[in-house]
Amino acid sequence: MHPRLPAQALLELIEQRRFGVEYQPVLSLVDGAVIGYEALARFHDAHGGMLPPQQVFDSLHSSPLSLFQVEYEMKRLQLAHAPPEAGRLFVNLDPDAFQVAVADERHPLVALLAARPGVVVEIIENSSINDADLSDAMVAAFAGTAVELALDDIGAPHTMLSLPILLAVDFLKFDRSWILHPDDPVRVAALRHLVAFARECGKQTILEGIEHEWQRAFAAAIGFDHVQGFLYRHLFRSTGCLAGVAGDGAAALPAAA
């Protein structure tokens, strides 16, 4: 748990737009082709140091309008600098930021994301009834648009699986914690059945957190369609505040026009 950032630090971050994006590839297990990228928010402080994204978002939750502003600007950046060969672009959408404009006749975030072909909005697994209600509202808001939906972090600690959301989405993204128990027959059986359910229903599956070749092989044996993780770090792309520190093989994208 990170301490909350001071209000002055948050204000300076917003005013100076100290935002960046890291694009991590999602790869097919059939042929190793990149089928899309996940756009992940990145932030830095006035001294150039990287700030944990969760710390920034947690700190912004006490100011809903500021949270919405940062989420909207981050999504604009993520869309503007997506790799041209990206295909699908997976984006996380903070449910509390979404709630700020949930009563609007035309939700600004929905309009922004629906305007770009190939967007997949990731809905996080629920940790409370309130989260489940917000997830339902997000699914309803994107109904009728070309935006695909993914249920993110399936199986992560302290989360609950929402059956209505499970049935509504196009992608199932499984948390890396499944990799930590490859010899647990009960967990492996549950994973196989969830993946088989997805295949029978025409949904695609992604296992996150792949760092080693044996984990990729594990995902293939289970029957996953796609994987992502630091095994493919050499394919990461960066823009914004990361463009100048895109080392370790990550390719820096051009700065915003």
Long-range contacts (C-beta under 8 A, 24 or more apart in sequence): 2-52, 2-54, 2-55, 2-58, 3-55, 4-55, 4-58, 4-59, 4-62, 5-51, 5-55, 5-56, 5-59, 9-45, 10-56, 10-59, 10-60, 10-63, 10-66, 12-46, 13-43, 13-45, 13-51, 13-56, 14-66, 14-69, 14-70, 16-46, 17-73, 18-43, 18-44, 18-45, 18-46, 18-241, 19-43, 19-70, 19-73, 19-74, 19-77, 19-240, 19-241, 20-44, 20-77, 20-238, 20-239, 20-240, 20-241, 20-242, 20-243, 21-74, 21-77, 21-78, 21-81, 21-238, 21-239, 21-240, 21-242, 22-236, 22-237, 22-238, 22-242, 22-250, 23-82, 23-83, 23-86, 23-236, 23-237, 23-238, 23-239, 23-253, 24-228, 24-229, 24-232, 24-235, 24-236, 25-228, 25-232, 25-235, 25-236, 26-88, 26-90, 26-206, 26-226, 26-227, 26-228, 27-226, 27-227, 27-228, 27-232, 28-225, 28-226, 29-216, 29-219, 29-220, 29-224, 29-225, 29-226, 29-227, 30-225, 34-85, 34-87, 34-235, 35-87, 35-88, 35-226, 36-86, 36-87, 36-88, 36-89, 36-90, 36-118, 36-120, 37-82, 37-83, 37-86, 37-87, 37-88, 37-89, 37-90, 37-237, 38-90, 38-91, 38-92, 38-122, 38-228, 39-78, 39-82, 39-89, 39-90, 39-91, 39-92, 40-92, 41-74, 41-78, 41-92, 42-238, 42-240, 42-241, 42-242, 43-241, 44-241, 48-245, 50-245, 57-94, 61-96, 64-96, 64-97, 64-99, 64-100, 65-100, 67-94, 67-96, 67-97, 67-100, 68-97, 68-100, 68-101, 70-97, 71-97, 71-98, 71-109, 72-97, 72-108, 72-109, 72-112, 75-109, 75-112, 75-113, 76-112, 77-239, 77-240, 77-256, 79-112, 79-113, 79-116, 79-119, 80-256, 81-239, 81-240, 81-253, 81-254, 81-256, 83-237, 83-253, 86-118, 87-118, 88-118, 88-119, 88-120, 88-148, 89-116, 89-118, 89-119, 89-120, 90-120, 90-122, 90-150, 90-171, 91-119, 91-120, 91-121, 91-122, 92-122, 92-124, 92-152, 93-121, 93-122, 93-123, 93-138, 95-123, 95-124, 95-131, 95-134, 95-135, 95-138, 96-134, 98-134, 98-137, 98-138, 98-141, 99-134, 99-137, 102-134, 102-137, 102-141, 107-141, 110-141, 110-142, 110-145, 110-147, 113-142, 113-147, 114-142, 114-145, 114-146, 114-147, 117-146, 119-146, 119-147, 119-148, 120-147, 120-148, 120-149, 120-150, 120-170, 120-171, 121-147, 121-148, 121-149, 121-150, 122-149, 122-150, 122-151, 122-152, 122-173, 123-149, 123-150, 123-151, 123-152, 123-165, 123-169, 124-152, 124-153, 124-159, 125-151, 125-152, 125-153, 125-154, 125-155, 125-156, 125-159, 125-160, 125-161, 125-162, 125-175, 126-159, 126-160, 126-161, 126-162, 126-165, 127-158, 127-159, 127-160, 132-160, 132-162, 132-165, 135-162, 135-165, 136-164, 136-165, 139-164, 139-165, 139-168, 139-169, 150-206, 153-208, 154-194, 155-191, 167-201, 169-203, 170-203, 170-204, 171-203, 171-204, 171-205, 171-206, 172-198, 172-203, 172-204, 172-205, 172-206, 173-205, 173-206, 173-208, 174-205, 174-206, 174-207, 174-208, 174-224, 175-208, 175-209, 176-207, 176-208, 176-209, 176-210, 176-229, 177-209, 178-207, 179-207, 179-209, 179-210, 179-215, 179-218, 182-218, 188-222, 191-222, 192-222, 192-223, 195-222, 195-223, 195-224, 196-223, 199-223
